Amino acid sequence: MNKIKATLLLGSVMFGASSLSTHAALEEIIVTATKRPANIQDVPVSVSAISGEQIQDMGIVDMADLSVYVPNFEINSAAVVPNLYIRGLGGGLTHSIEQSVGRYVDGVYIGRAVINTHGFMDVAGVEVLRGPQGTLFGKNTVAGALILRTAEPTDSFEAGVNLSISDYETTGGAEEIQAYISGPVAENLTGRIAVRYRDKDGFYLNQVDGPNGEQRTDEGIRAKLKWTPNDKFTANLKLEYAQYDYVGSDVAELPSLSRGVVENYLPFAANFTPELDYKIFVNCTDTFATVGGVRTNTGTFCPGRDQDYTNATLKLDYDVDAGTFTSITAFQEYNYKYDFNAVDGGLAQAFKAQRDEEYSGFSQELRFTSTENEKYDYILGLYYEDSDLKRNQDSDFNFTELFGIPFFTGRSEPWEQDTQSLAAFGQLRWNVSDTMRMIFGGRYADEKKDFAFQRFFRNYQSPVANGAPRGPGGAAISVNGSRSEGKFTGSVTGQWDVSDDSMVYLSFAQGHKTGGFSDRIESPNANFEFDEETNDTVEIGAKMTLLDGSMQFNVNLFHMSIEGLQAAARQRDAIGLATFSVINAADTTSQGLEMDLAWNVNDWLTIGGNYAYTDATYDSYPGSESCPVGAVQAADGTCDLAGFTLPFAPENKGSVYADVFLPDAVGDWGVKLHGDVNYSSEAFSNDTFLSTEVIDSRTLVNASVSFVSPSEKYLASIVVRNLTDETYCVWCLDGGPASLNTPREILFRFSAKFD
């Protein structure tokens, strides 16, 4: 019955189809899902699209906001690693597991998941491709891909500014400014500069001394140059820098855990259900710092994250009669620091740690895209990537504060990994007839990884007092390794145009996520290497344009078979000691239904919705240290999690929306009205499957009213997000913290364009 009820939720069309229009026919949506521009209704892929204008209108700031509106797309933004999930398949809670949803910005693969935490700036559009994209996009698209396109330089002068200010239901608010200037720079040369600044007060109220939780400042600048010396050659250069500073914890603790009474720290291992409340207990004193190059036990310290990101991309296109040669050269790097203490682990102020991460990557893609003709067209390409990842976690544990024992301990864990990848790929589209075509694709990739890991222990016993130097200790663990793997992934798609406005397709596609090495090794006897993860997906779908172009309805069924699912888990080493490592834990099946609808009822009303049903479960997961109720327990005490649902895989998710445009409603100003209702059923936030770690089902309501000037150069809006002030955890840990969703937010926005 629940499934039947959920099916009735038919929901938002890939929001790209929800654009307001004064015409009865829906606006054509162009996507790049096949690496050549095409109407979204002609692409045999399950894809959602949202325009840059809609991102502004809806007050969408980042990936977390976007996930509310896209079916079968989730993000775990509160954990250590901000992972994207599609159809229940995503990365793990460790830096060593590669992404399952590849992110591409202006054609460049973004190599690390932490970059997903940066906000949107001057975005032209976003596409979410569901299902493996191993042929055209390559590794680490085992679940799908997210394509972000930034705005291009314009041939004529234009500029714009967008100002917004918001207030949260709990405490604090946010202010943001985005601005751009674009136009001719010289003969055959155009440019565009965009800037972004956002300052957000924390919406978690701190109950002790220290900042409110989730305070954040974002800054970014992007410059683009486009040179077209003739009608055959185009060069695009992009330089980008972005950074954010994040202060205060983003987790809410049980109010009953008083930070002033040591006794309340002791039962931290007991199971309890957090009282969902926007309160934290972060005392930013009595922590470690570096004084004169020596670690000490004093200083000021608050949970927080800091990151800066740099990208340089050069894209060259050269047209010939047979097609287009494309070269994309890119360099990217980031520096990431994550400070966390006991509030993140439910252990009072006893545990403090600092994680530093540096990444640099170079990539080169060479591609030839043939001209479309009546019989066939094709894409051929080569891809190379070279990256270096360095990470160190430095942590201190204060037994004195927790148990009253005069003992301190600490450790440093440097980890480094070098990766080189080389791939060749191609796709052939064969027009069997005027109404039928076959699409064949393949990609062979070879990758090598080298890594090294060390762990240094430091002990500070009584009578060492606070402020005493903390010197280095010996290397307790030192391991290194190297692995190489080659993998072919293929795809086959059949497409049939039932009519000029409708088509059906059947596809088989493979995805591949590379193996690697654990970034946390508890024992020198542990197995620190894990193998690849693969996905074979069968999908059948239909895309229909109805009622003289005023309605679009799309539906598809999918079946994903995943082997060697990579997961972070506690396992036993060679001598029986428990160790935390990454393993190929499970075989998994994810299957379900996705549909979307958009309808321009008339010149002033557009309605629509989307819906996704997903059944994502472990087929086999033996050897788990977690033994939830219902799991089959083995003689060694471990359990098989077969039959349990994957984390971040809600069974039902859907949206409905309505857009109204009333021209000349206020004098000669037009009025836009928007409302949407978004439902998601419950899901687990971890694979321990405890009732205290459930993300509850929720219904989120958003609404906005906008006033548009006659020239459409000026717009003033009031946006209310989470209108009913729903509260739920977005990531929960048993016996401790709970990261909560953004409370009700009232946003005021003004934008202006100049030409």
DRENVOZA-327469 format. One record per residue (C-alpha): z, y, x. Coordinates in Angstrom, 3 decimals, padded with zeros to 6 digits. Each point is the difference from the previous one (the first is absolute). Layout:
BEGIN
> Z,Y,X
> Z,Y,X
...
//
This chain:
BEGIN
> Z,Y,X
> 000.000,000.000,000.000
> 000.862,002.409,002.824
> -003.387,-000.576,001.555
> -001.697,000.678,-003.337
> 001.961,003.206,-000.393
> -000.845,001.029,003.551
> -003.684,-000.659,-000.573
> 000.051,002.545,-002.798
> 000.891,002.622,002.570
> -003.664,000.417,000.973
> 000.138,002.814,002.214
> -001.344,003.161,002.318
> -003.257,-000.457,001.524
> 000.211,000.177,003.548
> 001.067,003.493,-000.224
> -003.254,001.176,001.394
> -001.501,-000.462,-003.421
> 002.574,002.157,-001.708
> -001.425,003.357,001.061
> 000.055,002.684,-002.626
> -003.426,000.976,-001.195
> -001.543,002.122,-002.701
> -002.747,-002.582,-000.386
> 000.119,-003.186,-002.010
> -001.294,-002.131,002.878
> 002.467,-001.004,002.680
> -000.540,001.519,003.395
> -001.640,-002.339,002.520
> 002.444,-001.238,002.645
> -001.454,-000.595,003.471
> 001.901,-002.372,002.303
> -000.540,-001.313,003.521
> 001.446,-003.476,-000.551
> -003.198,-001.611,001.349
> -000.399,002.501,002.895
> -002.824,001.696,-001.839
> 000.471,002.512,-002.860
> -000.302,-001.668,-003.410
> 001.006,000.466,-003.629
> 003.336,-001.704,-000.552
> -001.513,-001.820,-002.992
> -002.678,-001.571,002.234
> 002.369,-001.346,002.671
> 000.951,-003.702,-000.398
> 003.538,000.644,001.229
> 003.280,000.614,-001.794
> 000.559,003.610,001.053
> 002.007,002.976,-001.280
> -000.880,003.567,000.904
> 001.827,003.297,-000.349
> -001.446,003.372,000.935
> 001.572,002.743,002.076
> 000.105,002.241,-003.064
> 002.007,-002.589,-001.903
> 002.383,-000.405,002.936
> 000.755,003.706,-000.284
> 000.168,000.018,-003.809
> 002.440,-002.918,-000.117
> 002.219,001.300,002.776
> -000.680,-003.125,002.087
> 001.477,000.542,003.460
> -000.301,-003.355,001.762
> -000.593,-003.748,-000.302
> 003.152,-000.584,-002.033
> -001.219,002.397,-002.684
> -003.468,-001.549,000.014
> 001.329,-003.523,-000.578
> 001.340,000.960,-003.435
> -003.514,000.439,-001.377
> -002.025,-002.767,001.683
> 000.208,-003.546,-001.392
> 001.132,-002.743,002.363
> 000.811,002.498,002.732
> 003.568,000.420,001.250
> 001.737,001.574,002.970
> 003.347,-000.775,001.567
> 000.714,003.427,001.455
> 003.768,-000.318,000.335
> 000.242,-002.855,002.480
> -000.330,000.168,003.761
> -003.760,-000.491,-000.233
> -001.905,001.773,-002.838
> -002.197,-002.842,-001.204
> -002.817,000.061,-002.525
> -000.378,-002.928,-002.436
> -002.994,-001.102,-002.079
> 000.256,-002.912,-002.418
> 003.420,-000.856,001.474
> -001.260,-000.309,003.552
> 001.305,002.413,002.636
> 001.546,000.350,003.430
> 003.458,-001.114,001.017
> 003.244,001.814,000.803
> -000.694,000.091,003.713
> -002.232,002.020,002.291
> -001.644,-003.062,001.504
> -001.764,-001.078,-003.223
> -003.349,001.691,-000.436
> -001.021,001.698,-003.229
> -001.384,-001.983,-002.913
> -001.614,003.062,-001.572
> -002.149,001.771,002.546
> -000.034,003.792,-000.194
> -003.115,001.944,000.949
> -000.236,003.772,000.339
> -003.514,001.413,000.322
> -001.260,-003.413,001.066
> 002.680,-000.594,002.650
> 002.494,-002.863,-000.194
> 003.597,001.251,000.180
> 001.671,-002.464,002.298
> 003.671,000.123,-001.034
> 001.788,-000.086,-003.344
> 002.478,002.800,000.836
> -002.837,002.520,-000.193
> -000.094,-000.708,-003.746
> 003.095,002.197,-000.295
> -002.012,003.186,000.580
> -000.889,002.026,-003.067
> -003.443,000.891,-001.382
> -001.731,003.119,001.317
> -003.342,001.432,-001.190
> -001.093,-003.370,-001.376
> -003.446,-000.459,-001.554
> 000.765,-003.394,-001.528
> 001.812,-003.322,000.325
> -001.348,-003.479,-000.714
> 002.106,-003.154,-000.342
> -001.991,-003.207,000.537
> 001.732,-003.121,-001.314
> -000.656,-003.365,001.627
> -000.874,-000.907,003.610
> -002.454,002.314,001.744
> -000.520,-002.039,003.143
> -003.775,000.477,000.296
> -000.548,003.754,000.101
> 003.509,001.184,000.843
> 001.345,-002.756,002.205
> 003.421,-001.260,000.966
> 003.189,000.771,-001.870
> -001.758,000.565,-003.323
> 001.151,-003.405,-001.208
> 001.217,001.508,-003.305
> -002.274,003.010,-000.269
> -000.748,003.405,001.447
> 000.872,003.600,-000.712
> -002.687,002.567,000.809
> 000.940,003.663,000.295
> -002.657,002.682,000.365
> 000.927,003.509,001.098
> -001.922,003.050,-001.212
> -003.177,000.895,001.894
> -001.177,003.398,001.287
> -002.080,001.924,-002.531
> -003.357,001.719,000.518
> 001.281,003.247,-001.525
> 003.275,001.825,000.508
> 002.953,-001.027,-002.116
> 003.755,000.001,000.370
> 002.911,-001.119,-002.053
> 003.752,-000.112,-000.179
> 002.328,-002.230,-001.984
> 003.650,000.932,-000.450
> 002.621,-002.139,-001.675
> 003.737,000.013,-000.517
> 002.034,-002.694,-001.701
> 003.536,-000.808,-001.044
> 001.600,-003.453,-000.161
> 002.317,-001.123,-002.786
> 002.749,-000.941,002.465
> 000.046,002.607,002.736
> -002.460,001.878,002.171
> -003.706,000.554,-000.389
> -003.224,000.362,001.959
> -002.368,002.773,001.019
> -003.537,-000.553,001.242
> -002.983,002.028,001.103
> -003.467,-001.326,000.742
> -002.870,002.233,001.020
> -003.501,-000.341,001.341
> -002.943,002.075,001.122
> -003.510,-001.408,000.235
> -003.545,001.165,000.617
> -002.650,000.854,002.614
> 001.142,000.542,003.588
> -003.381,000.427,001.681
> -003.582,-001.068,-000.566
> -000.029,-003.665,-001.065
> 003.783,-000.129,000.489
> 002.622,-000.052,-002.769
> 003.753,-000.408,000.218
> 003.152,-000.507,-001.999
> 003.662,000.568,000.831
> 002.792,-001.278,-002.243
> 003.763,000.432,000.392
> 002.986,-001.436,-001.841
> 003.708,000.796,-000.011
> 002.552,-001.687,-002.243
> 003.765,000.398,-000.003
> 002.034,-002.359,-002.166
> 003.736,000.198,-000.527
> 001.655,-003.361,-000.369
> 000.483,-001.252,-003.538
> 002.891,-002.310,001.055
> 003.307,001.860,-000.168
> 002.147,-000.623,003.075
> 003.649,-000.668,-000.852
> 001.303,000.751,003.501
> -000.861,002.369,002.825
> -003.654,-000.013,000.878
> -003.400,000.718,-001.533
> -001.166,-001.187,-003.391
> -002.140,-003.101,000.132
> -003.767,000.020,000.495
> -000.491,003.505,001.254
> -003.470,000.270,001.462
> -002.366,002.543,001.508
> -003.727,-000.727,000.353
> -002.551,001.988,002.010
> -003.655,-000.686,000.614
> -003.230,001.581,001.147
> -003.545,-001.366,-000.005
> -003.190,001.532,001.407
> -003.483,-001.365,-000.718
> -003.375,001.033,001.413
> -003.366,-001.162,-001.310
> -003.162,000.554,002.052
> -003.447,-000.642,-001.504
> -002.627,001.152,002.524
> -002.736,-001.671,-002.061
> -000.491,-002.101,-003.112
> 000.443,-003.262,001.946
> 003.170,000.492,002.047
> 003.548,000.864,-001.079
> 003.127,000.237,002.145
> 003.494,000.224,-001.530
> 003.063,000.765,002.113
> 003.529,-000.186,-001.395
> 003.231,000.994,001.756
> 003.250,-000.575,-001.849
> 003.714,000.344,000.620
> 002.836,-000.768,-002.412
> 003.740,-000.376,000.347
> 003.075,-000.365,-002.120
> 003.758,000.269,000.499
> 002.171,-002.088,-002.261
> 003.762,000.581,-000.102
> 002.627,-001.830,-001.993
> 000.133,-003.497,-001.362
> -002.396,-001.132,-002.695
> 002.335,-002.647,-001.375
> 002.711,000.248,-002.625
> 003.232,-001.866,000.537
> 002.550,-001.325,-002.404
> 002.317,002.841,-000.924
> 002.889,-002.452,000.342
> -000.643,-000.332,003.735
> 002.237,002.805,001.161
> -000.901,001.184,003.460
> 003.604,000.895,000.741
> 001.676,-003.374,-000.493
> -000.661,-002.717,002.572
> 001.088,-002.758,-002.384
> -002.970,000.722,-002.217
> -002.341,-000.878,002.855
> 001.226,-003.554,000.343
> -001.516,-001.666,-003.078
> -003.497,001.227,000.888
> -001.365,-003.558,-000.187
> 001.006,-000.448,-003.627
> -002.683,000.070,-002.658
> 000.094,002.875,-002.410
> -002.408,002.033,-002.054
> -000.423,003.577,001.166
> 000.717,002.705,-002.513
> -003.258,001.908,000.079
> 001.032,003.536,000.741
> -001.471,002.734,002.188
> 003.034,000.136,002.289
> 000.336,-000.754,003.680
> 002.815,-000.039,002.544
> -001.396,001.228,003.318
> 002.472,001.380,002.497
> -001.942,001.482,002.890
> 002.832,-000.086,002.560
> 001.548,-002.454,002.444
> -003.257,-001.462,001.173
> -001.821,-000.573,003.243
> -002.087,002.433,001.951
> -001.532,000.346,003.461
> 001.938,002.317,002.323
> -001.339,000.590,003.516
> -002.275,-003.014,-000.333
> 002.936,-002.279,-000.853
> 000.682,-001.544,-003.395
> 003.343,001.005,-001.464
> 001.860,-000.587,-003.222
> 000.066,003.604,-001.129
> -002.443,002.431,-001.455
> -001.585,000.722,-003.332
> -002.201,-002.504,-001.668
> -001.506,-000.310,-003.448
> -002.356,-002.533,-001.485
> -003.510,001.341,000.148
> -003.617,-000.502,000.986
> -002.303,002.152,002.068
> -003.663,-000.615,000.600
> -003.003,001.832,001.358
> -003.563,-001.226,-000.312
> -003.213,001.068,001.746
> -003.555,-001.064,-000.784
> -003.383,000.896,001.450
> -003.160,-001.397,-001.585
> -003.655,000.508,000.882
> -002.572,-001.317,-002.459
> -003.727,000.065,000.812
> -002.777,-000.823,-002.475
> -003.673,-000.262,000.898
> -002.588,-000.694,-002.685
> -003.191,-001.954,000.620
> -002.552,-001.332,-002.471
> 001.718,-003.413,-000.112
> 003.526,001.318,-000.538
> 002.903,001.777,001.697
> 001.718,-000.603,003.326
> 003.710,000.868,-000.122
> 002.523,000.312,002.810
> 003.704,000.606,-000.703
> 002.215,000.640,003.025
> 003.693,000.542,-000.619
> 003.247,000.462,001.869
> 003.385,000.049,-001.676
> 003.593,000.037,001.144
> 003.417,000.469,-001.471
> 003.622,000.275,001.085
> 002.605,-001.281,-002.426
> 003.778,000.211,000.161
> 002.303,-001.587,-002.534
> 003.747,000.671,000.153
> 002.185,-002.069,-002.258
> 003.657,-000.844,-000.317
> 002.373,-001.988,-002.152
> -001.056,001.579,-003.253
> -003.302,-001.844,000.317
> 001.745,-003.354,000.384
> 003.148,000.336,-002.045
> 002.263,-000.197,003.067
> 001.686,003.396,-000.114
> -000.538,002.034,003.177
> 000.420,-002.937,002.352
> -003.657,-000.637,000.772
> -002.354,002.629,001.379
> -003.484,-000.469,001.353
> -003.025,001.907,001.106
> -003.511,-001.410,-000.107
> -002.801,001.644,001.959
> -003.622,-001.019,-000.352
> -003.172,001.223,001.687
> -003.538,-001.016,-000.910
> -003.391,000.933,001.377
> -003.309,-001.448,-001.087
> -003.684,000.424,000.746
> -002.732,-001.344,-002.264
> -003.779,000.003,000.016
> -002.274,-001.079,-002.848
> -003.791,-000.232,000.255
> -001.823,-000.643,-003.241
> -003.544,-000.057,-001.349
> -000.444,000.398,-003.746
> -003.481,-000.776,-001.223
> -001.885,001.968,-002.611
> 000.218,-001.545,-003.442
> -003.243,-001.581,-001.241
> -001.159,-002.237,-002.820
> 000.592,-003.285,001.844
> 002.973,000.357,002.322
> 002.233,002.247,002.023
> 002.544,-000.731,002.696
> 002.811,001.273,002.214
> 000.530,-001.091,003.626
> 002.845,001.133,002.213
> 002.266,-000.398,003.024
> 003.652,000.988,000.222
> 002.364,000.381,002.969
> 003.666,000.934,000.052
> 002.540,000.374,002.813
> 003.602,000.885,-000.831
> 003.397,000.156,001.696
> 003.289,-000.221,-001.894
> 003.402,000.642,001.577
> 003.304,-000.262,-001.834
> 003.640,000.139,000.992
> 003.112,-000.358,-002.128
> 003.266,001.207,001.458
> 003.091,-000.881,-002.021
> 003.787,000.266,000.212
> 002.612,-001.995,-001.941
> 003.508,001.425,-000.250
> 002.557,-002.737,-000.767
> 002.781,002.554,000.197
> -001.194,001.836,-003.041
> -000.748,-003.122,-002.010
> 002.887,-002.326,000.854
> 002.389,002.039,002.118
> -000.855,-002.046,003.100
> -000.423,002.116,003.189
> -003.442,-001.313,000.850
> -003.493,001.454,000.098
> -003.309,-001.685,000.608
> -003.571,001.142,000.157
> -003.472,-001.157,000.870
> -003.504,001.250,000.758
> -003.120,-001.892,-001.066
> -003.266,001.222,001.546
> -003.150,-001.617,-001.431
> -003.613,000.614,000.958
> -003.305,-001.376,-001.276
> -003.566,000.654,001.168
> -002.846,-000.966,-002.339
> -003.748,-000.202,000.538
> -002.414,-000.848,-002.835
> -003.759,-000.484,-000.084
> -001.989,-000.827,-003.136
> -003.573,-000.336,-001.238
> -000.751,000.245,-003.720
> -002.855,000.120,-002.449
> -000.866,000.002,-003.663
> -003.281,-000.794,-001.768
> -000.741,000.964,-003.596
> -002.963,-001.921,-001.442
> -001.570,001.110,-003.257
> -000.966,-003.350,-001.482
> -001.543,001.767,-002.988
> 000.218,003.336,-001.791
> 003.310,-001.065,-001.547
> 001.514,-002.447,002.491
> 001.119,000.371,003.598
> 001.882,-002.011,002.588
> 002.220,001.518,002.672
> 000.868,-001.952,003.159
> 002.431,001.269,002.618
> 001.661,-001.225,003.138
> 002.153,001.220,002.841
> 001.094,-001.630,003.241
> 002.971,001.572,001.757
> 001.642,-000.841,003.297
> 003.415,001.389,000.841
> 002.411,-000.225,002.927
> 003.653,001.051,-000.004
> 002.393,000.273,002.963
> 003.658,000.703,-000.554
> 003.356,000.249,001.760
> 003.538,000.139,-001.428
> 003.392,000.542,001.611
> 003.554,000.349,-001.244
> 002.741,001.708,001.983
> 003.653,-000.298,-001.037
> 002.746,002.555,000.674
> 003.720,-000.684,-000.529
> 002.718,002.640,-000.078
> 003.413,-001.536,-000.275
> 003.425,001.511,-000.316
> 001.199,002.397,001.234
> -003.406,001.714,-000.047
> 000.344,002.934,-002.344
> -002.406,002.104,-001.941
> -002.028,002.142,002.366
> 000.126,-002.463,002.915
> -003.333,-000.794,001.668
> -001.943,-002.964,-001.256
> -001.809,-001.509,002.925
> -002.766,-002.609,000.074
> 000.602,-003.735,-000.147
> -002.034,-003.013,000.939
> -003.169,-001.330,-001.580
> 001.133,-002.734,-002.357
> -003.486,-000.774,-001.273
> -003.340,000.552,001.691
> -003.150,-001.575,-001.445
> -003.702,000.721,000.083
> -003.124,-001.577,-001.408
> -003.713,000.241,-000.581
> -002.234,-001.296,-002.756
> -003.683,000.112,-000.906
> -001.651,-000.882,-003.243
> -003.497,000.075,-001.407
> -000.656,-000.005,-003.710
> -003.030,000.047,-002.306
> 000.366,001.351,-003.514
> -002.754,-000.102,-002.561
> -000.839,001.114,-003.506
> -002.540,-000.897,-002.672
> -000.575,001.991,-003.185
> -002.355,-000.510,-002.908
> -000.692,002.975,-002.266
> -001.912,000.038,-003.309
> -000.969,003.141,-001.854
> 000.399,-001.016,-003.611
> -001.455,003.349,-001.084
> -000.582,003.451,001.446
> 003.664,000.790,-000.625
> 001.796,-003.316,000.556
> 000.304,-002.586,002.739
> 001.984,-003.114,000.877
> 000.828,-001.386,003.427
> 001.447,-003.085,001.666
> 001.281,000.224,003.557
> 001.632,-002.023,002.729
> 001.619,001.908,002.857
> 002.200,-000.802,002.981
> 002.645,002.092,001.681
> 001.823,-000.369,003.280
> 003.211,001.415,001.471
> 000.497,-000.594,003.688
> 002.921,-001.861,001.504
> 002.413,001.484,002.503
> 003.516,000.086,001.397
> 003.404,000.747,-001.520
> 001.481,003.384,000.825
> 003.584,-001.245,-000.415
> 000.886,-003.065,002.055
> 003.588,-001.155,-000.330
> -000.196,-002.995,002.324
> -002.061,-000.876,003.115
> -000.557,-003.419,-001.613
> -001.528,001.482,-003.153
> -003.636,-000.428,-000.911
> -001.147,003.607,000.295
> -003.724,-000.524,-000.687
> -001.615,-000.309,-003.426
> -003.545,-000.827,-001.118
> -002.617,001.649,-002.172
> 000.154,000.424,-003.770
> -003.108,-000.645,-002.129
> -001.069,000.681,-003.570
> -002.819,-001.611,-002.018
> -000.674,001.853,-003.250
> -002.229,-000.759,-002.963
> -000.589,002.828,-002.469
> -002.078,000.354,-003.154
> -000.402,003.337,-001.702
> -001.976,002.219,-002.321
> -000.630,003.760,-000.017
> -001.322,001.650,-003.143
> -001.051,003.537,-000.913
> -000.034,000.418,-003.773
> -000.507,002.536,-002.783
> -002.768,001.966,001.711
> 001.966,000.285,003.220
> 003.214,001.301,-001.557
> 001.990,-003.230,000.538
> 000.524,-002.277,002.963
> 001.727,-003.366,-000.201
> 000.526,-002.282,002.997
> 001.724,-003.357,000.200
> 000.381,-002.687,002.654
> 001.809,-003.279,000.651
> 001.091,-000.940,003.531
> 001.432,-002.996,001.839
> 001.346,000.503,003.527
> 001.006,-002.934,002.204
> 002.057,001.087,003.029
> 000.786,-002.322,002.917
> 002.504,000.644,002.761
> 001.706,002.964,-001.685
> 001.795,001.993,002.697
> 003.626,000.813,-000.775
> 003.100,001.168,001.812
> 002.707,-002.623,-000.419
> 003.110,-001.435,001.564
> -000.750,-003.337,001.628
> 001.704,-002.454,002.338
> -000.944,000.008,003.668
> -000.353,-003.053,002.245
> 003.760,-000.452,000.349
> 000.831,000.677,-003.648
> 001.008,003.664,000.196
> -001.098,002.349,-002.767
> -002.649,002.475,001.132
> -002.072,002.683,-001.687
> -003.723,-000.419,000.537
> -003.416,000.223,-001.635
> -001.425,-003.286,-001.208
> -002.970,-001.290,-001.980
> 002.307,-000.721,-002.865
> -002.018,-000.986,-002.982
> -003.124,-000.844,-001.882
> -000.410,002.297,-002.969
> -002.099,000.488,-003.120
> -000.567,003.329,-001.707
> -002.098,000.044,-003.151
> -000.388,002.260,-002.951
> -001.895,002.514,-002.085
> -000.895,003.677,000.542
> -001.621,002.344,-002.476
> -000.561,003.685,-000.521
> -001.403,002.226,-002.705
> -001.060,003.652,-000.189
> -001.469,001.733,-003.035
> -001.172,003.549,-000.535
> 000.722,000.094,-003.713
> -001.620,003.418,-000.286
> -000.494,003.158,002.022
> 003.731,000.737,000.161
> 001.787,-003.387,-000.037
> -000.017,-002.826,002.568
> 002.209,-003.072,-000.319
> 000.325,-003.166,002.020
> 002.204,-002.465,001.691
> 000.277,-002.937,002.378
> 001.826,-003.296,000.065
> 000.650,-002.738,002.556
> 001.546,-003.417,-000.500
> 000.976,-001.752,003.237
> 001.430,-003.441,000.646
> 000.831,-000.011,003.737
> 002.178,-002.934,001.070
> 000.792,-002.081,003.069
> -001.680,-003.394,-000.111
> 002.119,-001.163,002.910
> 002.638,001.793,002.085
> 002.132,-002.608,001.825
> 002.768,000.746,002.466
> 001.288,003.214,-001.601
> 003.539,001.016,000.925
> 000.217,001.620,-003.422
> 000.897,-002.425,-002.801
> -000.159,001.799,-003.346
> 000.819,-001.777,-003.238
> -002.833,-002.373,-000.867
> -001.156,-000.641,003.555
> -000.252,-003.567,001.321
> 002.514,-000.443,002.808
> -000.716,-002.277,002.965
> 002.508,-002.082,001.930
> 000.260,002.629,002.771
> 001.089,002.643,-002.527
> -003.301,001.852,-000.102
> -001.996,000.407,-003.180
> -003.575,-000.101,-001.276
> -000.888,003.160,-001.961
> -002.966,-001.617,-001.744
> -000.534,001.509,-003.446
> 001.760,003.301,000.735
> -001.850,003.271,-000.564
> -001.022,002.082,002.993
> 001.853,003.304,000.559
> -001.667,003.151,-001.336
> -002.114,-002.004,-002.433
> 000.816,001.123,-003.566
> -001.442,-002.350,-002.575
> -001.169,002.829,-002.254
> -000.987,003.526,000.890
> -001.954,002.471,-002.112
> -000.635,003.635,-000.897
> -001.343,002.022,-002.872
> -000.991,003.655,000.175
> -001.532,002.828,-001.980
> -001.711,003.173,001.255
> -000.724,002.969,-002.237
> -002.012,003.088,000.887
> 000.083,003.016,-002.326
> -002.361,002.772,001.116
> 000.985,003.587,-000.825
> 003.355,-001.189,-001.319
> 001.927,002.961,001.473
> -002.323,002.966,-000.125
> -002.937,-001.041,002.151
> 002.143,-002.420,002.047
> -000.329,-003.727,-000.596
> 002.895,-002.442,-000.354
> 000.178,-003.514,001.443
> 002.535,-002.427,-001.417
> 000.773,-003.326,001.653
> 002.396,-002.807,-000.803
> 000.368,-003.513,001.371
> 002.356,-002.934,-000.529
> 000.322,-002.572,002.787
> 001.725,-003.365,-000.345
> 000.925,-002.576,002.619
> 001.957,-003.190,-000.530
> 002.775,-001.026,002.380
> -000.627,-001.244,003.521
> 002.038,-001.140,002.978
> 000.388,002.319,002.970
> 000.772,-002.851,002.431
> -000.692,-003.701,000.276
> 003.678,-000.924,-000.313
> -000.512,000.145,-003.791
> 003.456,001.224,-000.870
> 000.654,001.756,-003.291
> 001.414,002.959,001.926
> -003.351,000.515,001.741
> -002.178,000.345,-003.094
> -002.131,003.071,-000.625
> 000.586,000.418,-003.711
> -002.796,000.393,-002.530
> -000.652,003.641,-000.772
> -002.096,002.362,-002.059
> -000.907,003.310,001.632
> -001.302,002.931,-002.030
> -001.822,002.956,001.553
> -001.435,003.077,-001.675
> -001.614,003.287,000.972
> -001.456,003.163,-001.478
> -002.425,002.144,001.982
> -001.557,003.386,-000.626
> -003.506,000.492,001.411
> -001.681,003.363,000.530
> -003.519,000.574,-001.428
> -001.514,-000.241,003.485
> 002.097,-003.134,000.771
> 001.150,001.776,003.163
> 003.636,000.218,-001.077
> 002.265,-002.692,-001.410
> 003.672,000.052,-000.929
> 001.763,-003.231,-000.934
> 003.313,-001.421,-001.092
> 000.351,-003.684,000.886
> 002.922,-002.200,-001.041
> 000.227,-003.288,001.847
> 002.297,-002.792,-001.175
> 000.545,001.901,-003.232
> 002.645,-002.388,-001.350
> 001.879,-000.070,003.332
> -000.246,-003.742,000.562
> 002.191,-001.319,002.819
> -000.732,-003.230,001.844
> 000.206,-001.328,003.514
> -003.243,-000.120,001.945
> 001.590,-002.134,002.721
> 003.368,-001.718,-000.289
> 002.147,-002.006,002.366
> 002.688,-002.307,-001.243
> 003.488,001.314,000.655
> -001.035,003.444,001.151
> -002.528,002.736,-000.356
> -002.568,000.670,-002.652
> -002.912,002.386,000.498
> -000.723,001.698,-003.292
> -003.102,001.499,-001.537
> -000.602,003.715,-000.203
> 001.940,001.464,-002.947
> -001.540,002.274,-002.587
> -001.945,002.753,001.708
> -001.284,003.231,-001.551
> -002.815,001.480,002.064
> -001.632,003.425,-000.262
> -003.392,000.357,001.665
> -002.450,002.826,000.558
> -003.384,-000.337,001.682
> -002.741,002.471,000.782
> -003.525,-000.307,001.375
> -002.032,002.701,001.723
> -003.686,000.124,000.858
//
